Amino acid sequence: MVYPIVVYGSPVLRRKAGEVNKEEPGLKKFIADLWETMYKSDGVGLAAPQIGKSVRIFVIDTAELDKNDPALQDFKKTFINPEIIGRDGEMWNFNEGCLSLPKIREDVERKSKIRIQYFDENWDFHDEEYEGVKARVIQHEYDHLEGILFIDLLSPLRKKLLKGKLKDISKGKVDVDYQIKVIKN
Ligand code: NI
């Protein structure tokens, strides 16, 4: 099932998401829906709060991000109850977008390397290190579980310049080719 994407102005995007319970009924279906919604919206990542559920799950598939980068072609993973336990390396800029902030793209500074622990869809535990674009996308999605959006990482001036666009998004006034929704609670 394809969900509408919850956009800026919805409190669920600002909440710290709760841990996922392995026994939660409908969990498999929910993860399948997250994938389906991500592909339908042409995203490279999607976190559960973006479809209105405040739980610690996100999915990533970077294949569409850069067809010329073989390292990104097979990076497809489900992250459950993830924890970033280390960030390292240089700060670097990368142009980010977000399905919950339609039509906004900005250069965002983040650390280049991370170490993350998480469970996959089979509840196998992983402890892995990533760098570059993979670390970038993981940090972006992880932030969604913490109630953080990439606009929070911009300079006050950049953010001020986006004020009008953000206001329109929060009213659902944005022309985008996937279904969006503002949830007021
Ligand atoms: Ni996002």
Backbone and ligand atoms as CSV (ligand in chain L), in Angstrom:
chain,resi,resn,atom,element,x,y,z
A,1,MET,N,N,0.837,-1.198,0.000
A,1,MET,CA,C,0.000,0.000,0.000
A,1,MET,C,C,0.872,1.247,0.000
A,2,VAL,N,N,0.542,2.178,-0.891
A,2,VAL,CA,C,1.289,3.433,-0.955
A,2,VAL,C,C,0.634,4.455,-0.030
A,3,TYR,N,N,1.426,4.994,0.880
A,3,TYR,CA,C,0.947,6.041,1.790
A,3,TYR,C,C,1.221,7.416,1.177
A,4,PRO,N,N,0.439,8.428,1.572
A,4,PRO,CA,C,0.859,9.787,1.229
A,4,PRO,C,C,2.088,10.148,2.078
A,5,ILE,N,N,2.941,10.997,1.531
A,5,ILE,CA,C,4.125,11.440,2.277
A,5,ILE,C,C,3.737,12.600,3.195
A,6,VAL,N,N,4.065,12.434,4.465
A,6,VAL,CA,C,3.783,13.470,5.457
A,6,VAL,C,C,4.834,14.578,5.294
A,7,VAL,N,N,4.371,15.817,5.137
A,7,VAL,CA,C,5.305,16.907,4.854
A,7,VAL,C,C,5.468,17.882,6.016
A,8,TYR,N,N,6.449,18.755,5.826
A,8,TYR,CA,C,6.797,19.805,6.780
A,8,TYR,C,C,5.547,20.506,7.331
A,9,GLY,N,N,5.565,20.722,8.642
A,9,GLY,CA,C,4.407,21.328,9.293
A,9,GLY,C,C,3.618,20.308,10.096
A,10,SER,N,N,4.010,19.029,9.943
A,10,SER,CA,C,3.340,17.947,10.666
A,10,SER,C,C,4.168,17.589,11.908
A,11,PRO,N,N,3.558,17.695,13.101
A,11,PRO,CA,C,4.303,17.420,14.338
A,11,PRO,C,C,4.977,16.041,14.382
A,12,VAL,N,N,4.436,15.037,13.674
A,12,VAL,CA,C,5.032,13.692,13.727
A,12,VAL,C,C,6.483,13.713,13.214
A,13,LEU,N,N,6.793,14.672,12.336
A,13,LEU,CA,C,8.162,14.757,11.805
A,13,LEU,C,C,9.125,15.353,12.830
A,14,ARG,N,N,8.577,15.923,13.897
A,14,ARG,CA,C,9.399,16.589,14.910
A,14,ARG,C,C,9.525,15.778,16.190
A,15,ARG,N,N,8.870,14.625,16.217
A,15,ARG,CA,C,8.917,13.778,17.404
A,15,ARG,C,C,10.100,12.820,17.339
A,16,LYS,N,N,10.636,12.464,18.515
A,16,LYS,CA,C,11.633,11.395,18.554
A,16,LYS,C,C,10.858,10.089,18.460
A,17,ALA,N,N,11.194,9.278,17.451
A,17,ALA,CA,C,10.439,8.046,17.208
A,17,ALA,C,C,10.768,6.976,18.252
A,18,GLY,N,N,9.789,6.110,18.508
A,18,GLY,CA,C,9.945,5.067,19.519
A,18,GLY,C,C,10.556,3.785,18.954
A,19,GLU,N,N,11.152,2.998,19.856
A,19,GLU,CA,C,11.746,1.714,19.476
A,19,GLU,C,C,10.684,0.783,18.880
A,20,VAL,N,N,11.109,-0.039,17.942
A,20,VAL,CA,C,10.210,-1.007,17.324
A,20,VAL,C,C,10.224,-2.295,18.139
A,21,ASN,N,N,9.035,-2.814,18.372
A,21,ASN,CA,C,8.903,-4.094,19.053
A,21,ASN,C,C,8.830,-5.198,17.996
A,22,LYS,N,N,9.718,-6.187,18.154
A,22,LYS,CA,C,9.808,-7.278,17.187
A,22,LYS,C,C,8.471,-7.979,16.961
A,23,GLU,N,N,7.660,-8.030,18.022
A,23,GLU,CA,C,6.378,-8.762,17.959
A,23,GLU,C,C,5.227,-7.902,17.453
A,24,GLU,N,N,5.526,-6.653,17.164
A,24,GLU,CA,C,4.483,-5.720,16.696
A,24,GLU,C,C,3.696,-6.325,15.526
A,25,PRO,N,N,2.371,-6.471,15.686
A,25,PRO,CA,C,1.600,-7.049,14.576
A,25,PRO,C,C,1.655,-6.144,13.336
A,26,GLY,N,N,1.748,-6.758,12.183
A,26,GLY,CA,C,1.738,-5.983,10.944
A,26,GLY,C,C,3.057,-5.341,10.572
A,27,LEU,N,N,4.111,-5.699,11.298
A,27,LEU,CA,C,5.414,-5.059,11.053
A,27,LEU,C,C,5.953,-5.338,9.644
A,28,LYS,N,N,5.843,-6.588,9.214
A,28,LYS,CA,C,6.328,-6.963,7.880
A,28,LYS,C,C,5.613,-6.174,6.783
A,29,LYS,N,N,4.318,-6.093,6.935
A,29,LYS,CA,C,3.494,-5.364,5.966
A,29,LYS,C,C,3.868,-3.879,5.976
A,30,PHE,N,N,4.083,-3.344,7.182
A,30,PHE,CA,C,4.432,-1.933,7.299
A,30,PHE,C,C,5.751,-1.640,6.564
A,31,ILE,N,N,6.738,-2.530,6.731
A,31,ILE,CA,C,8.032,-2.329,6.064
A,31,ILE,C,C,7.860,-2.433,4.542
A,32,ALA,N,N,7.034,-3.371,4.100
A,32,ALA,CA,C,6.765,-3.508,2.658
A,32,ALA,C,C,6.104,-2.227,2.123
A,33,ASP,N,N,5.211,-1.649,2.910
A,33,ASP,CA,C,4.536,-0.406,2.514
A,33,ASP,C,C,5.512,0.760,2.446
A,34,LEU,N,N,6.473,0.751,3.380
A,34,LEU,CA,C,7.494,1.810,3.391
A,34,LEU,C,C,8.301,1.757,2.081
A,35,TRP,N,N,8.697,0.544,1.687
A,35,TRP,CA,C,9.420,0.369,0.413
A,35,TRP,C,C,8.580,0.825,-0.765
A,36,GLU,N,N,7.339,0.361,-0.786
A,36,GLU,CA,C,6.466,0.677,-1.918
A,36,GLU,C,C,6.270,2.190,-2.048
A,37,THR,N,N,6.073,2.847,-0.896
A,37,THR,CA,C,5.860,4.300,-0.887
A,37,THR,C,C,7.119,5.036,-1.337
A,38,MET,N,N,8.281,4.533,-0.896
A,38,MET,CA,C,9.545,5.175,-1.282
A,38,MET,C,C,9.745,5.109,-2.793
A,39,TYR,N,N,9.530,3.934,-3.391
A,39,TYR,CA,C,9.734,3.787,-4.837
A,39,TYR,C,C,8.715,4.613,-5.627
A,40,LYS,N,N,7.487,4.628,-5.139
A,40,LYS,CA,C,6.423,5.372,-5.817
A,40,LYS,C,C,6.733,6.879,-5.861
A,41,SER,N,N,7.430,7.351,-4.813
A,41,SER,CA,C,7.751,8.784,-4.718
A,41,SER,C,C,9.151,9.101,-5.256
A,42,ASP,N,N,9.803,8.096,-5.843
A,42,ASP,CA,C,11.164,8.271,-6.371
A,42,ASP,C,C,12.156,8.748,-5.320
A,43,GLY,N,N,12.021,8.246,-4.105
A,43,GLY,CA,C,12.971,8.594,-3.051
A,43,GLY,C,C,14.128,7.612,-3.014
A,44,VAL,N,N,15.236,8.016,-2.376
A,44,VAL,CA,C,16.349,7.077,-2.162
A,44,VAL,C,C,16.362,6.596,-0.713
A,45,GLY,N,N,15.488,7.189,0.098
A,45,GLY,CA,C,15.352,6.762,1.485
A,45,GLY,C,C,14.012,7.236,2.011
A,46,LEU,N,N,13.489,6.498,2.996
A,46,LEU,CA,C,12.224,6.916,3.607
A,46,LEU,C,C,12.177,6.401,5.046
A,47,ALA,N,N,11.805,7.287,5.961
A,47,ALA,CA,C,11.724,6.922,7.374
A,47,ALA,C,C,10.249,6.841,7.786
A,48,ALA,N,N,9.965,5.948,8.733
A,48,ALA,CA,C,8.581,5.691,9.148
A,48,ALA,C,C,7.782,6.966,9.504
A,49,PRO,N,N,8.393,7.942,10.217
A,49,PRO,CA,C,7.607,9.150,10.537
A,49,PRO,C,C,7.091,9.867,9.287
A,50,GLN,N,N,7.763,9.662,8.153
A,50,GLN,CA,C,7.343,10.323,6.912
A,50,GLN,C,C,6.073,9.720,6.320
A,51,ILE,N,N,5.666,8.556,6.862
A,51,ILE,CA,C,4.334,8.064,6.480
A,51,ILE,C,C,3.423,8.038,7.718
A,52,GLY,N,N,3.821,8.834,8.703
A,52,GLY,CA,C,2.942,9.100,9.839
A,52,GLY,C,C,3.083,8.178,11.022
A,53,LYS,N,N,4.101,7.299,10.996
A,53,LYS,CA,C,4.257,6.381,12.125
A,53,LYS,C,C,5.583,6.660,12.843
A,54,SER,N,N,5.471,7.027,14.117
A,54,SER,CA,C,6.653,7.457,14.860
A,54,SER,C,C,7.410,6.268,15.466
A,55,VAL,N,N,7.989,5.450,14.573
A,55,VAL,CA,C,8.790,4.298,15.020
A,55,VAL,C,C,10.140,4.319,14.309
A,56,ARG,N,N,11.109,3.612,14.936
A,56,ARG,CA,C,12.494,3.711,14.465
A,56,ARG,C,C,12.806,2.701,13.341
A,57,ILE,N,N,12.333,3.041,12.163
A,57,ILE,CA,C,12.618,2.241,10.963
A,57,ILE,C,C,12.856,3.196,9.801
A,58,PHE,N,N,13.890,2.912,9.002
A,58,PHE,CA,C,13.970,3.570,7.698
A,58,PHE,C,C,14.514,2.601,6.670
A,59,VAL,N,N,14.230,2.909,5.403
A,59,VAL,CA,C,14.714,2.076,4.295
A,59,VAL,C,C,15.521,2.972,3.352
A,60,ILE,N,N,16.511,2.370,2.710
A,60,ILE,CA,C,17.375,3.109,1.782
A,60,ILE,C,C,17.660,2.248,0.553
A,61,ASP,N,N,17.569,2.869,-0.616
A,61,ASP,CA,C,18.055,2.254,-1.849
A,61,ASP,C,C,18.676,3.375,-2.688
A,62,THR,N,N,19.993,3.375,-2.777
A,62,THR,CA,C,20.695,4.495,-3.420
A,62,THR,C,C,20.894,4.306,-4.927
A,63,ALA,N,N,20.321,3.234,-5.494
A,63,ALA,CA,C,20.583,2.920,-6.910
A,63,ALA,C,C,20.303,4.091,-7.856
A,64,GLU,N,N,19.237,4.845,-7.599
A,64,GLU,CA,C,18.851,5.936,-8.504
A,64,GLU,C,C,19.673,7.210,-8.299
A,65,LEU,N,N,20.442,7.228,-7.237
A,65,LEU,CA,C,21.163,8.456,-6.871
A,65,LEU,C,C,22.262,8.802,-7.878
A,66,ASP,N,N,23.013,7.783,-8.283
A,66,ASP,CA,C,24.067,8.003,-9.271
A,66,ASP,C,C,24.318,6.697,-10.012
A,67,LYS,N,N,23.779,6.630,-11.216
A,67,LYS,CA,C,23.873,5.394,-12.005
A,67,LYS,C,C,25.311,5.065,-12.387
A,68,ASN,N,N,26.194,6.069,-12.312
A,68,ASN,CA,C,27.587,5.840,-12.701
A,68,ASN,C,C,28.463,5.389,-11.538
A,69,ASP,N,N,27.854,5.301,-10.358
A,69,ASP,CA,C,28.634,4.877,-9.195
A,69,ASP,C,C,28.226,3.450,-8.801
A,70,PRO,N,N,29.063,2.457,-9.156
A,70,PRO,CA,C,28.700,1.058,-8.893
A,70,PRO,C,C,28.456,0.781,-7.407
A,71,ALA,N,N,29.143,1.515,-6.533
A,71,ALA,CA,C,29.002,1.290,-5.090
A,71,ALA,C,C,27.585,1.599,-4.605
A,72,LEU,N,N,26.877,2.437,-5.382
A,72,LEU,CA,C,25.522,2.827,-4.951
A,72,LEU,C,C,24.441,1.936,-5.560
A,73,GLN,N,N,24.824,1.075,-6.500
A,73,GLN,CA,C,23.825,0.281,-7.226
A,73,GLN,C,C,23.192,-0.826,-6.387
A,74,ASP,N,N,23.944,-1.348,-5.435
A,74,ASP,CA,C,23.387,-2.463,-4.653
A,74,ASP,C,C,23.279,-2.133,-3.167
A,75,PHE,N,N,23.173,-0.863,-2.866
A,75,PHE,CA,C,23.012,-0.476,-1.466
A,75,PHE,C,C,21.527,-0.308,-1.166
A,76,LYS,N,N,20.955,-1.407,-0.682
A,76,LYS,CA,C,19.514,-1.455,-0.422
A,76,LYS,C,C,19.302,-2.145,0.921
A,77,LYS,N,N,18.848,-1.381,1.920
A,77,LYS,CA,C,18.760,-1.937,3.265
A,77,LYS,C,C,17.610,-1.387,4.090
A,78,THR,N,N,17.153,-2.228,5.005
A,78,THR,CA,C,16.174,-1.819,6.013
A,78,THR,C,C,16.900,-1.663,7.345
A,79,PHE,N,N,16.702,-0.553,8.011
A,79,PHE,CA,C,17.329,-0.288,9.313
A,79,PHE,C,C,16.243,-0.213,10.377
A,80,ILE,N,N,16.331,-1.135,11.349
A,80,ILE,CA,C,15.367,-1.144,12.452
A,80,ILE,C,C,16.105,-0.854,13.755
A,81,ASN,N,N,15.523,0.005,14.573
A,81,ASN,CA,C,16.133,0.433,15.845
A,81,ASN,C,C,17.621,0.778,15.682
A,82,PRO,N,N,17.957,1.589,14.694
A,82,PRO,CA,C,19.358,1.911,14.457
A,82,PRO,C,C,19.911,2.850,15.523
A,83,GLU,N,N,21.214,2.753,15.710
A,83,GLU,CA,C,21.881,3.702,16.590
A,83,GLU,C,C,23.214,4.079,15.967
A,84,ILE,N,N,23.387,5.350,15.675
A,84,ILE,CA,C,24.686,5.822,15.185
A,84,ILE,C,C,25.572,5.989,16.407
A,85,ILE,N,N,26.629,5.170,16.487
A,85,ILE,CA,C,27.450,5.210,17.698
A,85,ILE,C,C,28.762,5.946,17.483
A,86,GLY,N,N,28.994,6.408,16.255
A,86,GLY,CA,C,30.194,7.212,16.026
A,86,GLY,C,C,30.086,7.974,14.730
A,87,ARG,N,N,30.591,9.213,14.748
A,87,ARG,CA,C,30.688,10.015,13.520
A,87,ARG,C,C,32.106,10.530,13.469
A,88,ASP,N,N,32.694,10.448,12.273
A,88,ASP,CA,C,34.112,10.753,12.161
A,88,ASP,C,C,34.405,11.357,10.782
A,89,GLY,N,N,35.654,11.722,10.570
A,89,GLY,CA,C,36.053,12.240,9.265
A,89,GLY,C,C,35.777,13.729,9.125
A,90,GLU,N,N,35.939,14.187,7.893
A,90,GLU,CA,C,35.764,15.610,7.575
A,90,GLU,C,C,34.293,15.968,7.474
A,91,MET,N,N,33.988,17.251,7.712
A,91,MET,CA,C,32.670,17.781,7.371
A,91,MET,C,C,32.690,18.031,5.867
A,92,TRP,N,N,31.657,17.619,5.160
A,92,TRP,CA,C,31.596,17.932,3.725
A,92,TRP,C,C,30.181,18.269,3.297
A,93,ASN,N,N,30.105,19.032,2.233
A,93,ASN,CA,C,28.830,19.505,1.715
A,93,ASN,C,C,28.280,18.574,0.657
A,94,PHE,N,N,26.970,18.358,0.682
A,94,PHE,CA,C,26.320,17.546,-0.335
A,94,PHE,C,C,24.915,18.122,-0.500
A,95,ASN,N,N,24.450,18.169,-1.729
A,95,ASN,CA,C,23.140,18.739,-2.013
A,95,ASN,C,C,22.046,17.737,-1.643
A,96,GLU,N,N,21.234,18.080,-0.645
A,96,GLU,CA,C,20.205,17.162,-0.154
A,96,GLU,C,C,18.801,17.631,-0.513
A,97,GLY,N,N,17.945,16.652,-0.655
A,97,GLY,CA,C,16.521,16.907,-0.799
A,97,GLY,C,C,15.810,15.975,0.163
A,98,CYS,N,N,14.495,16.144,0.313
A,98,CYS,CA,C,13.735,15.301,1.239
A,98,CYS,C,C,12.295,15.256,0.758
A,99,LEU,N,N,11.712,14.058,0.721
A,99,LEU,CA,C,10.324,13.932,0.253
A,99,LEU,C,C,9.363,14.760,1.111
A,100,SER,N,N,9.741,15.005,2.377
A,100,SER,CA,C,8.886,15.783,3.270
A,100,SER,C,C,9.094,17.293,3.116
A,101,LEU,N,N,10.059,17.670,2.267
A,101,LEU,CA,C,10.324,19.089,1.974
A,101,LEU,C,C,10.356,19.256,0.456
A,102,PRO,N,N,9.210,18.993,-0.203
A,102,PRO,CA,C,9.205,18.979,-1.660
A,102,PRO,C,C,9.721,20.278,-2.265
A,103,LYS,N,N,10.489,20.126,-3.349
A,103,LYS,CA,C,11.005,21.251,-4.141
A,103,LYS,C,C,12.067,22.077,-3.419
A,104,ILE,N,N,12.592,21.580,-2.316
A,104,ILE,CA,C,13.683,22.296,-1.648
A,104,ILE,C,C,14.939,21.439,-1.758
A,105,ARG,N,N,16.025,22.054,-2.213
A,105,ARG,CA,C,17.312,21.361,-2.240
A,105,ARG,C,C,18.350,22.333,-1.713
A,106,GLU,N,N,19.200,21.838,-0.807
A,106,GLU,CA,C,20.219,22.707,-0.221
A,106,GLU,C,C,21.482,21.907,0.056
A,107,ASP,N,N,22.610,22.595,0.008
A,107,ASP,CA,C,23.861,21.966,0.429
A,107,ASP,C,C,23.856,21.857,1.946
A,108,VAL,N,N,24.153,20.654,2.420
A,108,VAL,CA,C,24.134,20.391,3.860
A,108,VAL,C,C,25.493,19.815,4.263
A,109,GLU,N,N,26.017,20.309,5.379
A,109,GLU,CA,C,27.301,19.817,5.885
A,109,GLU,C,C,27.092,18.684,6.883
A,110,ARG,N,N,27.774,17.572,6.642
A,110,ARG,CA,C,27.739,16.468,7.607
A,110,ARG,C,C,29.106,15.802,7.644
A,111,LYS,N,N,29.339,15.023,8.697
A,111,LYS,CA,C,30.573,14.241,8.801
A,111,LYS,C,C,30.591,13.163,7.714
A,112,SER,N,N,31.782,12.773,7.294
A,112,SER,CA,C,31.889,11.844,6.166
A,112,SER,C,C,31.797,10.368,6.540
A,113,LYS,N,N,32.033,10.046,7.830
A,113,LYS,CA,C,32.027,8.624,8.223
A,113,LYS,C,C,31.128,8.390,9.432
A,114,ILE,N,N,30.500,7.226,9.446
A,114,ILE,CA,C,29.692,6.867,10.618
A,114,ILE,C,C,29.883,5.393,10.966
A,115,ARG,N,N,29.567,5.079,12.205
A,115,ARG,CA,C,29.436,3.682,12.607
A,115,ARG,C,C,28.010,3.527,13.129
A,116,ILE,N,N,27.325,2.502,12.648
A,116,ILE,CA,C,25.913,2.326,13.010
A,116,ILE,C,C,25.616,0.874,13.397
A,117,GLN,N,N,24.782,0.732,14.414
A,117,GLN,CA,C,24.295,-0.587,14.812
A,117,GLN,C,C,22.796,-0.612,14.558
A,118,TYR,N,N,22.305,-1.726,14.015
A,118,TYR,CA,C,20.870,-1.809,13.693
A,118,TYR,C,C,20.466,-3.263,13.478
A,119,PHE,N,N,19.169,-3.478,13.386
A,119,PHE,CA,C,18.631,-4.782,13.010
A,119,PHE,C,C,18.070,-4.668,11.597
A,120,ASP,N,N,18.195,-5.744,10.823
A,120,ASP,CA,C,17.590,-5.724,9.490
A,120,ASP,C,C,16.184,-6.332,9.574
A,121,GLU,N,N,15.542,-6.518,8.424
A,121,GLU,CA,C,14.152,-6.986,8.410
A,121,GLU,C,C,14.000,-8.412,8.945
A,122,ASN,N,N,15.122,-9.160,9.008
A,122,ASN,CA,C,15.073,-10.515,9.594
A,122,ASN,C,C,15.492,-10.516,11.070
A,123,TRP,N,N,15.654,-9.326,11.611
A,123,TRP,CA,C,16.108,-9.114,12.982
A,123,TRP,C,C,17.514,-9.659,13.219
A,124,ASP,N,N,18.318,-9.632,12.166
A,124,ASP,CA,C,19.751,-9.909,12.349
A,124,ASP,C,C,20.422,-8.590,12.716
A,125,PHE,N,N,21.315,-8.668,13.699
A,125,PHE,CA,C,22.006,-7.467,14.197
A,125,PHE,C,C,23.223,-7.152,13.325
A,126,HIS,N,N,23.461,-5.876,13.076
A,126,HIS,CA,C,24.630,-5.438,12.291
A,126,HIS,C,C,25.349,-4.310,13.001
A,127,ASP,N,N,26.653,-4.304,12.854
A,127,ASP,CA,C,27.499,-3.224,13.371
A,127,ASP,C,C,28.421,-2.870,12.215
A,128,GLU,N,N,28.151,-1.737,11.550
A,128,GLU,CA,C,28.846,-1.438,10.295
A,128,GLU,C,C,29.352,-0.009,10.237
A,129,GLU,N,N,30.339,0.182,9.364
A,129,GLU,CA,C,30.858,1.528,9.126
A,129,GLU,C,C,30.594,1.918,7.673
A,130,TYR,N,N,30.234,3.175,7.489
A,130,TYR,CA,C,29.980,3.690,6.145
A,130,TYR,C,C,30.655,5.029,5.974
A,131,GLU,N,N,30.941,5.351,4.697
A,131,GLU,CA,C,31.442,6.693,4.434
A,131,GLU,C,C,30.853,7.232,3.144
A,132,GLY,N,N,31.133,8.507,2.900
A,132,GLY,CA,C,30.671,9.143,1.668
A,132,GLY,C,C,29.160,9.220,1.560
A,133,VAL,N,N,28.660,8.958,0.341
A,133,VAL,CA,C,27.235,9.147,0.069
A,133,VAL,C,C,26.363,8.213,0.924
A,134,LYS,N,N,26.839,6.982,1.153
A,134,LYS,CA,C,26.050,6.056,1.977
A,134,LYS,C,C,25.892,6.608,3.397
A,135,ALA,N,N,26.997,7.090,3.968
A,135,ALA,CA,C,26.947,7.678,5.321
A,135,ALA,C,C,26.040,8.902,5.333
A,136,ARG,N,N,26.062,9.625,4.244
A,136,ARG,CA,C,25.228,10.823,4.076
A,136,ARG,C,C,23.750,10.475,4.140
A,137,VAL,N,N,23.331,9.500,3.315
A,137,VAL,CA,C,21.909,9.142,3.249
A,137,VAL,C,C,21.457,8.537,4.589
A,138,ILE,N,N,22.308,7.714,5.175
A,138,ILE,CA,C,21.957,7.114,6.472
A,138,ILE,C,C,21.736,8.217,7.518
A,139,GLN,N,N,22.629,9.193,7.566
A,139,GLN,CA,C,22.478,10.270,8.565
A,139,GLN,C,C,21.203,11.074,8.339
A,140,HIS,N,N,20.880,11.307,7.075
A,140,HIS,CA,C,19.651,12.049,6.757
A,140,HIS,C,C,18.414,11.287,7.263
A,141,GLU,N,N,18.372,9.982,6.957
A,141,GLU,CA,C,17.209,9.183,7.380
A,141,GLU,C,C,17.167,9.031,8.895
A,142,TYR,N,N,18.331,8.826,9.488
A,142,TYR,CA,C,18.423,8.674,10.945
A,142,TYR,C,C,17.889,9.919,11.650
A,143,ASP,N,N,18.220,11.082,11.111
A,143,ASP,CA,C,17.723,12.340,11.681
A,143,ASP,C,C,16.200,12.359,11.750
A,144,HIS,N,N,15.541,11.754,10.746
A,144,HIS,CA,C,14.072,11.729,10.770
A,144,HIS,C,C,13.561,11.029,12.034
A,145,LEU,N,N,14.308,10.052,12.531
A,145,LEU,CA,C,13.880,9.328,13.737
A,145,LEU,C,C,14.094,10.165,14.996
A,146,GLU,N,N,14.920,11.195,14.860
A,146,GLU,CA,C,15.214,12.083,15.984
A,146,GLU,C,C,14.394,13.374,15.910
A,147,GLY,N,N,13.546,13.473,14.900
A,147,GLY,CA,C,12.728,14.677,14.744
A,147,GLY,C,C,13.470,15.829,14.097
A,148,ILE,N,N,14.572,15.495,13.399
A,148,ILE,CA,C,15.407,16.522,12.765
A,148,ILE,C,C,15.220,16.487,11.249
A,149,LEU,N,N,15.120,17.676,10.637
A,149,LEU,CA,C,15.044,17.794,9.179
A,149,LEU,C,C,16.299,18.504,8.688
A,150,PHE,N,N,16.673,18.286,7.413
A,150,PHE,CA,C,17.949,18.855,6.975
A,150,PHE,C,C,17.975,20.382,7.011
A,151,ILE,N,N,16.804,21.013,6.938
A,151,ILE,CA,C,16.781,22.488,7.016
A,151,ILE,C,C,17.268,22.983,8.379
A,152,ASP,N,N,17.198,22.116,9.390
A,152,ASP,CA,C,17.690,22.502,10.726
A,152,ASP,C,C,19.209,22.680,10.730
A,153,LEU,N,N,19.870,22.101,9.726
A,153,LEU,CA,C,21.329,22.128,9.695
A,153,LEU,C,C,21.867,23.282,8.845
A,154,LEU,N,N,20.951,24.092,8.306
A,154,LEU,CA,C,21.371,25.218,7.467
A,154,LEU,C,C,21.675,26.445,8.318
A,155,SER,N,N,22.376,27.393,7.708
A,155,SER,CA,C,22.657,28.652,8.408
A,155,SER,C,C,21.331,29.389,8.602
A,156,PRO,N,N,21.251,30.259,9.626
A,156,PRO,CA,C,20.017,31.017,9.864
A,156,PRO,C,C,19.588,31.800,8.624
A,157,LEU,N,N,20.559,32.308,7.858
A,157,LEU,CA,C,20.223,33.070,6.653
A,157,LEU,C,C,19.560,32.185,5.603
A,158,ARG,N,N,20.182,31.021,5.316
A,158,ARG,CA,C,19.603,30.096,4.330
A,158,ARG,C,C,18.181,29.708,4.736
A,159,LYS,N,N,18.022,29.455,6.038
A,159,LYS,CA,C,16.719,29.025,6.525
A,159,LYS,C,C,15.682,30.145,6.376
A,160,LYS,N,N,16.112,31.352,6.623
A,160,LYS,CA,C,15.220,32.503,6.506
A,160,LYS,C,C,14.724,32.649,5.060
A,161,LEU,N,N,15.625,32.389,4.117
A,161,LEU,CA,C,15.265,32.510,2.702
A,161,LEU,C,C,14.241,31.458,2.277
A,162,LEU,N,N,14.132,30.395,3.060
A,162,LEU,CA,C,13.198,29.312,2.716
A,162,LEU,C,C,11.831,29.475,3.374
A,163,LYS,N,N,11.723,30.499,4.200
A,163,LYS,CA,C,10.528,30.664,5.033
A,163,LYS,C,C,9.208,30.589,4.248
A,164,GLY,N,N,9.160,31.295,3.133
A,164,GLY,CA,C,7.940,31.318,2.317
A,164,GLY,C,C,7.594,29.948,1.766
A,165,LYS,N,N,8.626,29.266,1.236
A,165,LYS,CA,C,8.419,27.925,0.687
A,165,LYS,C,C,7.930,26.961,1.777
A,166,LEU,N,N,8.528,27.066,2.951
A,166,LEU,CA,C,8.157,26.172,4.054
A,166,LEU,C,C,6.707,26.408,4.479
A,167,LYS,N,N,6.339,27.663,4.506
A,167,LYS,CA,C,4.967,27.998,4.894
A,167,LYS,C,C,3.980,27.377,3.896
A,168,ASP,N,N,4.307,27.491,2.605
A,168,ASP,CA,C,3.438,26.901,1.577
A,168,ASP,C,C,3.336,25.381,1.736
A,169,ILE,N,N,4.482,24.743,1.977
A,169,ILE,CA,C,4.478,23.273,2.143
A,169,ILE,C,C,3.577,22.891,3.312
A,170,SER,N,N,3.681,23.635,4.414
A,170,SER,CA,C,2.903,23.296,5.615
A,170,SER,C,C,1.397,23.470,5.393
A,171,LYS,N,N,1.055,24.187,4.314
A,171,LYS,CA,C,-0.368,24.325,3.966
A,171,LYS,C,C,-0.750,23.375,2.834
A,172,GLY,N,N,0.221,22.555,2.418
A,172,GLY,CA,C,-0.035,21.616,1.329
A,172,GLY,C,C,-0.005,22.287,-0.033
A,173,LYS,N,N,0.466,23.548,-0.065
A,173,LYS,CA,C,0.487,24.290,-1.322
A,173,LYS,C,C,1.816,24.104,-2.052
A,174,VAL,N,N,1.998,22.924,-2.607
A,174,VAL,CA,C,3.207,22.662,-3.369
A,174,VAL,C,C,2.860,21.645,-4.448
A,175,ASP,N,N,3.361,21.907,-5.640
A,175,ASP,CA,C,3.006,21.056,-6.770
A,175,ASP,C,C,4.047,19.962,-6.921
A,176,VAL,N,N,3.657,18.745,-6.611
A,176,VAL,CA,C,4.618,17.650,-6.602
A,176,VAL,C,C,3.927,16.394,-7.116
A,177,ASP,N,N,4.691,15.491,-7.756
A,177,ASP,CA,C,4.011,14.383,-8.423
A,177,ASP,C,C,3.870,13.114,-7.575
A,178,TYR,N,N,3.885,13.275,-6.247
A,178,TYR,CA,C,3.484,12.169,-5.370
A,178,TYR,C,C,2.482,12.752,-4.377
A,179,GLN,N,N,1.749,11.868,-3.738
A,179,GLN,CA,C,0.699,12.332,-2.829
A,179,GLN,C,C,1.288,12.811,-1.523
A,180,ILE,N,N,0.876,13.997,-1.054
A,180,ILE,CA,C,1.380,14.504,0.218
A,180,ILE,C,C,0.234,14.772,1.186
A,181,LYS,N,N,0.622,14.949,2.443
A,181,LYS,CA,C,-0.378,15.123,3.490
A,181,LYS,C,C,0.237,15.912,4.647
A,182,VAL,N,N,-0.530,16.833,5.232
A,182,VAL,CA,C,-0.089,17.501,6.448
A,182,VAL,C,C,-0.939,16.911,7.568
A,183,ILE,N,N,-0.289,16.365,8.591
A,183,ILE,CA,C,-1.037,15.810,9.724
A,183,ILE,C,C,-0.882,16.794,10.877
A,184,LYS,N,N,-2.003,17.271,11.389
A,184,LYS,CA,C,-1.930,18.336,12.392
A,184,LYS,C,C,-1.780,17.850,13.834
A,185,ASN,N,N,-1.551,16.555,14.032
A,185,ASN,CA,C,-1.345,16.124,15.428
A,185,ASN,C,C,-0.145,15.210,15.531
L,1,NI,NI,NI,14.130,13.169,4.352
